[in-house]
Amino acid sequence: MKLKTFFEDLEINRVGTLPHRSYYIPFSEVFEAKESHSKLDSKLLVNLNGEWDFQYFENIRPYIDEQLAFPQPTKKIPVPAAWQMHGYDQPHYSNYEYVIPFDPPYVPNELPGAYYTRDVSITKEELKNEHEIVFEGVDSAFYVKVNQQFVGYSQISRSYSIFDIQPFLIEGKNQIEVIVLKWSDGTYLEDQDKFRFSGIIGDVYLLKRAVKRIDDFSIEQREVTKDEACLNLSIESATLAEVSLQIIGPDGHEVMYQKIKTNEPTSIVLAEPRLWSDERPELYTLLLITAGEVIRQKLALRSIQLKNNVLYINGKQKKLVGVNHHDSTLENGPVANQESYKKDLILMKKLNFNAVRTAHYPKTGDFYELCDELGLYVISESDFECHGVVALPGLGWNDNYNMIAKDPAYLSAGIERMKAHLLPNRNFGSIIMWSAGNESGYGIVLEEMLKYAREVDPYRMLHYEGYHYRDRSIAYSDEWIDVHSRMYLSIEELNTEYFDDKEQLTKPVMLCEYAHAMGNGPGGLEDYHALFEKHDEFIGLFVWEWADHTINIGTKEAPKYRYGGDFGDFPHSNSFCMDGLLLPNRAFHPGALEHRQVFRPVRMSHYEWNQDTQQVEIEFSSDYQFTSLQENIYFKIIYFDQFGKELPHNDSELLSDNNHIFVQVDKKVYGLLIKYISKQGFGEIGFDQIQLKPFEVKRPSYLEMAEASSVEETQASIHIKLGTKQYDVSKTSGLLTSAIIDKKKVLNQADAQWCIWRAPIDNDKLIIDEWDWANYDKASMKVTDYEIQTTDKIRIAFKGKVLSVGRQWILKVAFYWEIDRFGKVTFHVDAIKNDEMPYLPRFGLYVPLDKAYNQVEYLGKGPHESYIDMQSLSYFGRHNQSIDELETIYLKPQEYGNRLGIRQVSITSNKQQKIEITSEQDFAFSLLRYSLADLTHTKHWDELPENDQYYLHLDFAQSGVGSASCGPKLDENYRLNDTQMTFEWDFYFS
């Protein structure tokens, strides 16, 4: 039969599907239902994942419009999969711009698509059952045929589509055909920031249903307290009058067994329930038992309340420390499964997240079941985003925002998307808030979606950030919104708009997106955490986002990660898809460790050191509301000596007694690092440090006094000789360019430079134009005067300016090199910055080094990189690292590897040569494999050229990293904008 063009009709989302219902998998018996760990364990499920016959069409429309027969496929493809991940079509990344002409509900005449087919065998005995075919996700729309007969059509990419195929089946071999379209009218409502993938991207399976069966069921948590849980259970069935209900407690013991009627609500009361929370995810097991099927639902019993704009879970105040999660895996693009979800969710717990937002579409049942199991609060979001309207000419940007949201033509499509989201997932207790969608403006469409959600489920909170962008000339009610949800507000904006006058607050405040984790960053988490802790009404914040989205065109061993624009895609948003706390392979970016530390649930609140008994009493506070510190944490203590080096025997594991521990130390111990180790298997979840006595800088033991000295000048350099030591200072730059010790060149770099430039990080987005205008990348020192002074020390004093092409002076600098008879070389700098110039990326020296210099020991913050607004992840001590261990990978090359709080750094070569720098004031350094120019201009990490040098940065300071790639400007406190800068470093060469 002819396939009608349902895909260009806003009123049609589904044809021939069964009604939306709660997600469930029938099992064949009670034991199977109890013991199953996966839906695939059910004997009533026929898994259709795997290899399908496949044919891709650059234009599939003629096969639909002209009733053409599909040719026998000549290719194979796995299901589930995105066909772009298997060599078909073109990967395409867009943030918000529509990837097709804006002409709703129509899509281009040249409509890419694919034809899938496979056979499934059905026995005569199996035909006695009813059969449903379930698709857990198809992007963007699809038709289904069985044995050449039309079964139905569906769209909404992230939704369940269930078809009754019993009337079409025969004994023996049955052909299933699926025709998938790349675009549909739904494309205009699925404009999320992601790679635009196509195909059967979710699981496909048959369910063998009993003739007499449950059709749907819902559980409402009407009122839950520690004394009792009052539930409403509704079971719909066209074939059964009653079913058996069994409820099993978290301890495995039965707490209820009874017969209940179908098609009418049943009240269930559980006395003294064990309540579910992120800290203790207690789960009951509900079994609905019929003659032919058993349906299982885990019950996460909890209460959700908003009182005085404060969030309470189970009667106790709770805050949501969250992250936004896209379905994005390195191997399979948008295809996620139970295994990949579990890996991500466990990593979230390791990083001290207790909440997740399903950005920006619902997940499958596997995800929500795991959130129930692991203890994560969920903001579940509808598959609804039409952000692309802001790019349309006309009213302009946000003035276009409400275009679709206000258009009644989209009402049925919007409500259908809320139904497809809410109804399947309403029984998962981890979901505490429904979100209508993302970045679609506001109007009648969103309002009706939210109204529908409130009517169906009055027991959960409702969320939609786009309400802020409503047309203020229209009197919309805010009763369908339970939180003031915003994105990327600065601390100042949060205070001004909400917290400076809390009496005007009508709802709690939440940042559904903040801390844009793109590239090097995010910075400023400590500031957000402080505000978060200060105001009870600030109930949640959600990092954008979980992991970088990329496509690997290399191998697993030698990956080549690519992003928007690398595939000829247009329009595209470049590397904006690489904005996660994790690399695509789930390795942590430093920003992930920064989050873990800033939001550690345990922290030292006080300590006392009794120097007579050498005992340290340490007191802790925690964020735990439902469990104790003792239940969650044990402590691992690391001891440091006078030089900040770890002492042996640091594996002390102490348990807390009334939130205190007592640590015995001796006089060798100058500091302690207290690591918090999770008893739930999540590893280290934070630390605190105690400095009992200041760490000492190791003084070089190899210095010998020279008997005689001399100074000579050439046209280009000043040569200093001190016994067996020789030094050269450039008259052009004023910098030390050579150090020869005992006839061996320790430093040989005429290319040493003053440096105010850093390879732009993604979060420099809002300042980079000013830096480019100022030509900071082309700045150099112009020496204007110098003087040589010879007493018991040799001092060469310079005056100069840091200038750049076509611009006025940036810095005026007075500096000197002073060399004493022991060979200590002191570098002293006094600088004045021009207030008319933008704040500086950094200020210091840039010194290429021989590649033999590959090992570093430093007293400062480590072992991870750190910046002024992102340093909590590191602790102060003595660290020893190789060039490899100093490296941080950002797939789009940029500034990396900075270490803060340095008092001493020694760079050692494999030839036993050493360059050592010490200071009485903190400074920063990095030793990089790649040059500043390469990091600035190379597009992909794997394309960075291998050089014959390493590159040492020594910095007075560097500006912070912030999160301005999609957030507020860098806070002024973290900008290098000092009018006057003074520092002094001592160099030793051996």
ChimeraX attribute file (.defattr): number of C-alpha atoms within 10 A of each C-alpha:
attribute: neighborCount
match mode: 1-to-1
recipient: residues
	/A:1	9
	/A:2	11
	/A:3	17
	/A:4	12
	/A:5	13
	/A:6	20
	/A:7	26
	/A:8	17
	/A:9	15
	/A:10	19
	/A:11	16
	/A:12	18
	/A:13	22
	/A:14	20
	/A:15	14
	/A:16	17
	/A:17	20
	/A:18	14
	/A:19	15
	/A:20	18
	/A:21	20
	/A:22	22
	/A:23	19
	/A:24	16
	/A:25	22
	/A:26	25
	/A:27	26
	/A:28	22
	/A:29	18
	/A:30	17
	/A:31	10
	/A:32	16
	/A:33	23
	/A:34	18
	/A:35	9
	/A:36	13
	/A:37	11
	/A:38	11
	/A:39	18
	/A:40	13
	/A:41	16
	/A:42	19
	/A:43	14
	/A:44	22
	/A:45	21
	/A:46	17
	/A:47	15
	/A:48	19
	/A:49	15
	/A:50	14
	/A:51	14
	/A:52	21
	/A:53	18
	/A:54	21
	/A:55	20
	/A:56	18
	/A:57	16
	/A:58	13
	/A:59	16
	/A:60	22
	/A:61	19
	/A:62	13
	/A:63	15
	/A:64	17
	/A:65	12
	/A:66	10
	/A:67	13
	/A:68	13
	/A:69	9
	/A:70	12
	/A:71	8
	/A:72	12
	/A:73	15
	/A:74	9
	/A:75	11
	/A:76	15
	/A:77	16
	/A:78	16
	/A:79	21
	/A:80	26
	/A:81	25
	/A:82	25
	/A:83	25
	/A:84	17
	/A:85	19
	/A:86	12
	/A:87	9
	/A:88	15
	/A:89	17
	/A:90	14
	/A:91	23
	/A:92	22
	/A:93	29
	/A:94	26
	/A:95	22
	/A:96	21
	/A:97	23
	/A:98	23
	/A:99	20
	/A:100	14
	/A:101	11
	/A:102	15
	/A:103	10
	/A:104	14
	/A:105	16
	/A:106	19
	/A:107	20
	/A:108	14
	/A:109	10
	/A:110	12
	/A:111	16
	/A:112	18
	/A:113	24
	/A:114	23
	/A:115	23
	/A:116	24
	/A:117	20
	/A:118	16
	/A:119	16
	/A:120	13
	/A:121	13
	/A:122	14
	/A:123	11
	/A:124	11
	/A:125	8
	/A:126	13
	/A:127	15
	/A:128	13
	/A:129	17
	/A:130	19
	/A:131	24
	/A:132	19
	/A:133	22
	/A:134	19
	/A:135	22
	/A:136	21
	/A:137	24
	/A:138	29
	/A:139	26
	/A:140	27
	/A:141	28
	/A:142	27
	/A:143	24
	/A:144	23
	/A:145	19
	/A:146	21
	/A:147	15
	/A:148	13
	/A:149	13
	/A:150	16
	/A:151	20
	/A:152	22
	/A:153	26
	/A:154	26
	/A:155	29
	/A:156	30
	/A:157	25
	/A:158	26
	/A:159	26
	/A:160	28
	/A:161	25
	/A:162	23
	/A:163	22
	/A:164	18
	/A:165	20
	/A:166	17
	/A:167	10
	/A:168	16
	/A:169	19
	/A:170	16
	/A:171	12
	/A:172	12
	/A:173	14
	/A:174	17
	/A:175	17
	/A:176	21
	/A:177	23
	/A:178	20
	/A:179	24
	/A:180	26
	/A:181	25
	/A:182	23
	/A:183	24
	/A:184	28
	/A:185	25
	/A:186	29
	/A:187	28
	/A:188	26
	/A:189	22
	/A:190	27
	/A:191	26
	/A:192	27
	/A:193	20
	/A:194	23
	/A:195	21
	/A:196	23
	/A:197	24
	/A:198	27
	/A:199	27
	/A:200	29
	/A:201	26
	/A:202	26
	/A:203	22
	/A:204	22
	/A:205	18
	/A:206	21
	/A:207	22
	/A:208	23
	/A:209	24
	/A:210	18
	/A:211	14
	/A:212	17
	/A:213	21
	/A:214	25
	/A:215	16
	/A:216	19
	/A:217	23
	/A:218	20
	/A:219	21
	/A:220	20
	/A:221	24
	/A:222	14
	/A:223	16
	/A:224	21
	/A:225	17
	/A:226	14
	/A:227	11
	/A:228	15
	/A:229	21
	/A:230	19
	/A:231	19
	/A:232	16
	/A:233	18
	/A:234	19
	/A:235	22
	/A:236	20
	/A:237	18
	/A:238	12
	/A:239	12
	/A:240	17
	/A:241	14
	/A:242	17
	/A:243	21
	/A:244	15
	/A:245	18
	/A:246	18
	/A:247	22
	/A:248	19
	/A:249	17
	/A:250	20
	/A:251	10
	/A:252	12
	/A:253	11
	/A:254	14
	/A:255	14
	/A:256	14
	/A:257	13
	/A:258	9
	/A:259	12
	/A:260	19
	/A:261	17
	/A:262	20
	/A:263	17
	/A:264	12
	/A:265	18
	/A:266	15
	/A:267	14
	/A:268	15
	/A:269	15
	/A:270	15
	/A:271	13
	/A:272	12
	/A:273	20
	/A:274	23
	/A:275	24
	/A:276	25
	/A:277	27
	/A:278	23
	/A:279	18
	/A:280	15
	/A:281	21
	/A:282	23
	/A:283	24
	/A:284	24
	/A:285	20
	/A:286	20
	/A:287	21
	/A:288	21
	/A:289	23
	/A:290	20
	/A:291	12
	/A:292	16
	/A:293	23
	/A:294	24
	/A:295	21
	/A:296	22
	/A:297	21
	/A:298	20
	/A:299	26
	/A:300	27
	/A:301	26
	/A:302	24
	/A:303	24
	/A:304	20
	/A:305	18
	/A:306	17
	/A:307	12
	/A:308	12
	/A:309	19
	/A:310	19
	/A:311	22
	/A:312	16
	/A:313	20
	/A:314	20
	/A:315	16
	/A:316	14
	/A:317	15
	/A:318	20
	/A:319	22
	/A:320	20
	/A:321	21
	/A:322	27
	/A:323	27
	/A:324	22
	/A:325	22
	/A:326	25
	/A:327	22
	/A:328	20
	/A:329	21
	/A:330	19
	/A:331	16
	/A:332	18
	/A:333	22
	/A:334	23
	/A:335	21
	/A:336	24
	/A:337	18
	/A:338	16
	/A:339	10
	/A:340	14
	/A:341	20
	/A:342	19
	/A:343	11
	/A:344	16
	/A:345	22
	/A:346	18
	/A:347	17
	/A:348	21
	/A:349	21
	/A:350	22
	/A:351	24
	/A:352	22
	/A:353	25
	/A:354	23
	/A:355	27
	/A:356	27
	/A:357	27
	/A:358	21
	/A:359	26
	/A:360	27
	/A:361	28
	/A:362	31
	/A:363	27
	/A:364	23
	/A:365	21
	/A:366	17
	/A:367	20
	/A:368	23
	/A:369	22
	/A:370	18
	/A:371	27
	/A:372	25
	/A:373	20
	/A:374	21
	/A:375	25
	/A:376	29
	/A:377	24
	/A:378	24
	/A:379	24
	/A:380	28
	/A:381	24
	/A:382	29
	/A:383	29
	/A:384	29
	/A:385	25
	/A:386	26
	/A:387	27
	/A:388	25
	/A:389	25
	/A:390	23
	/A:391	16
	/A:392	14
	/A:393	9
	/A:394	10
	/A:395	12
	/A:396	12
	/A:397	14
	/A:398	14
	/A:399	15
	/A:400	19
	/A:401	27
	/A:402	26
	/A:403	17
	/A:404	24
	/A:405	23
	/A:406	20
	/A:407	12
	/A:408	13
	/A:409	13
	/A:410	19
	/A:411	21
	/A:412	17
	/A:413	23
	/A:414	27
	/A:415	21
	/A:416	20
	/A:417	25
	/A:418	26
	/A:419	21
	/A:420	23
	/A:421	29
	/A:422	25
	/A:423	20
	/A:424	22
	/A:425	23
	/A:426	22
	/A:427	23
	/A:428	24
	/A:429	28
	/A:430	30
	/A:431	23
	/A:432	22
	/A:433	19
	/A:434	26
	/A:435	29
	/A:436	33
	/A:437	32
	/A:438	23
	/A:439	22
	/A:440	30
	/A:441	30
	/A:442	23
	/A:443	23
	/A:444	18
	/A:445	25
	/A:446	28
	/A:447	25
	/A:448	18
	/A:449	24
	/A:450	25
	/A:451	18
	/A:452	17
	/A:453	24
	/A:454	18
	/A:455	9
	/A:456	14
	/A:457	17
	/A:458	14
	/A:459	17
	/A:460	20
	/A:461	21
	/A:462	23
	/A:463	25
	/A:464	27
	/A:465	24
	/A:466	22
	/A:467	23
	/A:468	13
	/A:469	16
	/A:470	18
	/A:471	16
	/A:472	8
	/A:473	6
	/A:474	8
	/A:475	8
	/A:476	15
	/A:477	8
	/A:478	13
	/A:479	11
	/A:480	21
	/A:481	21
	/A:482	19
	/A:483	24
	/A:484	21
	/A:485	21
	/A:486	19
	/A:487	20
	/A:488	21
	/A:489	17
	/A:490	19
	/A:491	15
	/A:492	13
	/A:493	13
	/A:494	19
	/A:495	14
	/A:496	11
	/A:497	13
	/A:498	20
	/A:499	19
	/A:500	12
	/A:501	10
	/A:502	13
	/A:503	8
	/A:504	10
	/A:505	15
	/A:506	14
	/A:507	20
	/A:508	22
	/A:509	25
	/A:510	24
	/A:511	22
	/A:512	25
	/A:513	24
	/A:514	26
	/A:515	33
	/A:516	27
	/A:517	30
	/A:518	30
	/A:519	31
	/A:520	32
	/A:521	31
	/A:522	31
	/A:523	29
	/A:524	23
	/A:525	25
	/A:526	18
	/A:527	13
	/A:528	18
	/A:529	15
	/A:530	12
	/A:531	16
	/A:532	19
	/A:533	12
	/A:534	11
	/A:535	14
	/A:536	18
	/A:537	24
	/A:538	25
	/A:539	22
	/A:540	22
	/A:541	28
	/A:542	24
	/A:543	27
	/A:544	27
	/A:545	25
	/A:546	28
	/A:547	30
	/A:548	28
	/A:549	29
	/A:550	25
	/A:551	22
	/A:552	18
	/A:553	12
	/A:554	12
	/A:555	9
	/A:556	11
	/A:557	6
	/A:558	10
	/A:559	13
	/A:560	17
	/A:561	20
	/A:562	24
	/A:563	27
	/A:564	26
	/A:565	17
	/A:566	15
	/A:567	13
	/A:568	11
	/A:569	17
	/A:570	15
	/A:571	17
	/A:572	22
	/A:573	19
	/A:574	16
	/A:575	25
	/A:576	22
	/A:577	21
	/A:578	27
	/A:579	25
	/A:580	30
	/A:581	31
	/A:582	24
	/A:583	21
	/A:584	22
	/A:585	12
	/A:586	17
	/A:587	12
	/A:588	16
	/A:589	23
	/A:590	24
	/A:591	27
	/A:592	23
	/A:593	24
	/A:594	27
	/A:595	26
	/A:596	23
	/A:597	25
	/A:598	23
	/A:599	20
	/A:600	21
	/A:601	19
	/A:602	21
	/A:603	20
	/A:604	17
	/A:605	12
	/A:606	11
	/A:607	15
	/A:608	12
	/A:609	16
	/A:610	11
	/A:611	12
	/A:612	6
	/A:613	10
	/A:614	14
	/A:615	15
	/A:616	19
	/A:617	15
	/A:618	19
	/A:619	18
	/A:620	16
	/A:621	14
	/A:622	14
	/A:623	15
	/A:624	15
	/A:625	16
	/A:626	15
	/A:627	12
	/A:628	15
	/A:629	22
	/A:630	13
	/A:631	14
	/A:632	18
	/A:633	22
	/A:634	19
	/A:635	20
	/A:636	18
	/A:637	19
	/A:638	20
	/A:639	22
	/A:640	23
	/A:641	20
	/A:642	19
	/A:643	17
	/A:644	25
	/A:645	18
	/A:646	19
	/A:647	13
	/A:648	10
	/A:649	9
	/A:650	14
	/A:651	11
	/A:652	13
	/A:653	14
	/A:654	15
	/A:655	17
	/A:656	18
	/A:657	11
	/A:658	11
	/A:659	17
	/A:660	17
	/A:661	16
	/A:662	17
	/A:663	15
	/A:664	12
	/A:665	17
	/A:666	10
	/A:667	9
	/A:668	11
	/A:669	22
	/A:670	21
	/A:671	24
	/A:672	22
	/A:673	21
	/A:674	22
	/A:675	21
	/A:676	23
	/A:677	19
	/A:678	17
	/A:679	13
	/A:680	12
	/A:681	11
	/A:682	15
	/A:683	15
	/A:684	20
	/A:685	21
	/A:686	26
	/A:687	24
	/A:688	17
	/A:689	16
	/A:690	17
	/A:691	15
	/A:692	16
	/A:693	11
	/A:694	11
	/A:695	20
	/A:696	14
	/A:697	18
	/A:698	12
	/A:699	10
	/A:700	11
	/A:701	6
	/A:702	10
	/A:703	14
	/A:704	12
	/A:705	11
	/A:706	15
	/A:707	10
	/A:708	10
	/A:709	18
	/A:710	12
	/A:711	16
	/A:712	10
	/A:713	12
	/A:714	9
	/A:715	8
	/A:716	12
	/A:717	19
	/A:718	18
	/A:719	17
	/A:720	20
	/A:721	21
	/A:722	21
	/A:723	18
	/A:724	16
	/A:725	21
	/A:726	21
	/A:727	23
	/A:728	25
	/A:729	21
	/A:730	20
	/A:731	20
	/A:732	15
	/A:733	22
	/A:734	28
	/A:735	25
	/A:736	24
	/A:737	19
	/A:738	19
	/A:739	24
	/A:740	18
	/A:741	19
	/A:742	12
	/A:743	10
	/A:744	13
	/A:745	17
	/A:746	23
	/A:747	23
	/A:748	18
	/A:749	18
	/A:750	16
	/A:751	14
	/A:752	22
	/A:753	21
	/A:754	21
	/A:755	24
	/A:756	23
	/A:757	23
	/A:758	22
	/A:759	19
	/A:760	21
	/A:761	25
	/A:762	28
	/A:763	27
	/A:764	22
	/A:765	16
	/A:766	17
	/A:767	17
	/A:768	17
	/A:769	11
	/A:770	14
	/A:771	19
	/A:772	11
	/A:773	13
	/A:774	20
	/A:775	16
	/A:776	25
	/A:777	20
	/A:778	13
	/A:779	21
	/A:780	19
	/A:781	22
	/A:782	19
	/A:783	18
	/A:784	14
	/A:785	12
	/A:786	15
	/A:787	10
	/A:788	14
	/A:789	12
	/A:790	13
	/A:791	7
	/A:792	10
	/A:793	16
	/A:794	21
	/A:795	19
	/A:796	20
	/A:797	19
	/A:798	21
	/A:799	20
	/A:800	20
	/A:801	21
	/A:802	22
	/A:803	20
	/A:804	18
	/A:805	13
	/A:806	9
	/A:807	13
	/A:808	14
	/A:809	17
	/A:810	25
	/A:811	23
	/A:812	19
	/A:813	23
	/A:814	20
	/A:815	22
	/A:816	22
	/A:817	23
	/A:818	20
	/A:819	23
	/A:820	17
	/A:821	20
	/A:822	17
	/A:823	26
	/A:824	18
	/A:825	22
	/A:826	20
	/A:827	22
	/A:828	16
	/A:829	20
	/A:830	16
	/A:831	21
	/A:832	16
	/A:833	21
	/A:834	17
	/A:835	12
	/A:836	9
	/A:837	18
	/A:838	19
	/A:839	20
	/A:840	21
	/A:841	25
	/A:842	21
	/A:843	22
	/A:844	21
	/A:845	18
	/A:846	23
	/A:847	25
	/A:848	23
	/A:849	23
	/A:850	16
	/A:851	15
	/A:852	16
	/A:853	25
	/A:854	20
	/A:855	19
	/A:856	22
	/A:857	16
	/A:858	27
	/A:859	26
	/A:860	24
	/A:861	25
	/A:862	25
	/A:863	19
	/A:864	22
	/A:865	23
	/A:866	28
	/A:867	25
	/A:868	22
	/A:869	22
	/A:870	26
	/A:871	26
	/A:872	24
	/A:873	22
	/A:874	21
	/A:875	20
	/A:876	21
	/A:877	25
	/A:878	24
	/A:879	19
	/A:880	18
	/A:881	16
	/A:882	15
	/A:883	16
	/A:884	12
	/A:885	13
	/A:886	23
	/A:887	18
	/A:888	17
	/A:889	16
	/A:890	18
	/A:891	21
	/A:892	24
	/A:893	25
	/A:894	24
	/A:895	22
	/A:896	24
	/A:897	21
	/A:898	24
	/A:899	27
	/A:900	29
	/A:901	23
	/A:902	25
	/A:903	22
	/A:904	27
	/A:905	25
	/A:906	20
	/A:907	23
	/A:908	20
	/A:909	18
	/A:910	11
	/A:911	9
	/A:912	10
	/A:913	17
	/A:914	19
	/A:915	18
	/A:916	19
	/A:917	24
	/A:918	23
	/A:919	18
	/A:920	13
	/A:921	13
	/A:922	18
	/A:923	25
	/A:924	23
	/A:925	27
	/A:926	22
	/A:927	28
	/A:928	25
	/A:929	22
	/A:930	20
	/A:931	19
	/A:932	20
	/A:933	12
	/A:934	17
	/A:935	24
	/A:936	19
	/A:937	14
	/A:938	15
	/A:939	16
	/A:940	18
	/A:941	18
	/A:942	16
	/A:943	12
	/A:944	16
	/A:945	13
	/A:946	11
	/A:947	12
	/A:948	12
	/A:949	17
	/A:950	20
	/A:951	21
	/A:952	21
	/A:953	25
	/A:954	25
	/A:955	24
	/A:956	22
	/A:957	24
	/A:958	25
	/A:959	23
	/A:960	27
	/A:961	28
	/A:962	30
	/A:963	30
	/A:964	25
	/A:965	23
	/A:966	21
	/A:967	19
	/A:968	20
	/A:969	17
	/A:970	22
	/A:971	19
	/A:972	11
	/A:973	11
	/A:974	17
	/A:975	21
	/A:976	20
	/A:977	20
	/A:978	13
	/A:979	12
	/A:980	13
	/A:981	17
	/A:982	13
	/A:983	19
	/A:984	20
	/A:985	22
	/A:986	18
	/A:987	20
	/A:988	20
	/A:989	23
	/A:990	21
